[in-house]
Amino acid sequence: MQFGAQHQYYQDYYPDTDFLIILLDELPVGRLYLARWPGEIRIVDLALLPAHRKAGIGTRILQDILAEATLAGKPVRIHVEKLSPALRLYERLGLTRIADKGIYWFLEWAP
């Protein structure tokens, strides 16, 4: 039920967003909602199953997104919970805090 409600929210508020299943050796290990807008690439949601975190999967996905953004000349933006362990990964890859959104940081990476 939780996935259904969240998926519907993303569909309602982020139309034309790609919903991708992350596979590792043909097994689903996570999901990615990615919006490619005229002025930016927005990571709407990136989640990996707990057993597959800290294995470099998220880093590789983010590096691919940043490479795409470089070619397109667009920034990459994402909302990240302030207490999320993933915040360190985003900042390590060069995303910076551009706005305080309450429980979230709004991060940006620019080519």
Residue pairs with C-beta under 8 A, 6 or more apart in sequence:
6 45
7 19
10 17
10 19
10 33
10 44
10 45
11 17
14 33
14 35
14 42
14 44
16 35
17 33
17 34
17 35
17 42
17 44
18 32
18 33
18 34
18 35
18 36
19 31
19 32
19 33
20 31
20 32
20 33
20 34
21 28
21 30
21 31
22 28
22 29
22 30
22 31
22 32
22 48
22 57
22 61
23 29
24 52
24 57
29 48
29 49
29 51
29 52
29 57
30 46
30 47
30 48
30 49
30 52
30 57
31 45
31 46
31 47
32 43
32 45
32 46
32 47
32 61
33 43
33 44
33 45
33 46
34 41
34 42
34 43
34 44
34 65
35 41
35 42
35 44
36 72
39 74
39 75
40 74
40 75
40 76
40 77
41 65
41 68
41 69
41 72
41 74
41 75
41 76
41 77
42 76
42 77
42 78
43 65
43 76
43 77
43 78
44 78
46 58
46 61
46 62
46 78
46 86
48 57
48 58
58 86
58 89
59 89
59 93
62 89
62 90
62 93
63 93
65 76
66 76
66 93
66 94
66 109
66 111
69 75
69 76
69 109
69 111
70 111
73 111
74 111
75 108
75 109
75 110
75 111
76 95
76 108
76 109
77 98
77 106
77 107
77 108
77 109
78 90
78 95
78 106
78 107
79 101
79 104
79 105
79 106
79 107
80 86
80 87
80 90
80 104
80 105
80 107
81 87
81 103
81 104
82 103
82 104
82 105
87 105
90 107
91 107
93 109
94 109
95 107
95 108
95 109
96 107
96 108
96 109
97 105
97 106
97 107
98 106
98 107
98 108
99 105
99 106
100 106
